Amino acid sequence: TDVDSSRLYTQPEEVFYAYEQLSQVEGGAFTCAASFGNVHGVYAPGNVDLQPIILYNSQEFIKEKIGSDDDKPMRFVFHGGSGSSVDDIQYAIGAGVVKMNIDTDTQWAFWDGIRAYEAKYHDYLQGQIGGPDGDDKPNKKYYDPRMSLRAGEESMAARLVKAAEDLKCVNVLN
């Protein structure tokens, strides 16, 4: 498009303005959800131009403005992190990201667990009685919704473990 790309991304001056305003809150702890190409939802590869360098530039700008020795005076939130590469995630963490939203990824993981359960037990899920084990065998243990929901939960839990690894927050607490 002919839109100036600087209008699509948060600029260091804007992050500094947020820092200045929020720093006035006594005892305040805050984060900033700067726009650096991150978007909620999931998009085909190439449709999102993630620019986490914006976070580094913003940190440097704030550091210079306030005369700080802290390389990361601002804490950032990575909104719309689903679908991002591990390299981009870890690069953003290096720039001060302390929280990342992955709702779309966890929704997909839950659904994918249910989908895989249905595929695995498809022949048992066609009727209450009768299937691969015999025409007179009940299928209750397969169509019990707790079974497919559990498969979704297990799949989502595995995705959360992966996110914790990607975000470098495994074994970091005493």
Salt bridges, closest charged atoms under 4 A:
ASP71 OD1 - LYS63 NZ 2.60
ASP105 OD2 - ARG159 NH2 2.64
ASP112 OD1 - ARG115 NH2 2.83
GLU118 OE2 - HIS122 ND1 2.53
ASP144 OD2 - ARG146 NH2 2.68
GLU153 OE1 - ARG150 NH1 3.48
GLU154 OE2 - ARG150 NE 3.35
ASP166 OD1 - LYS162 NZ 2.71
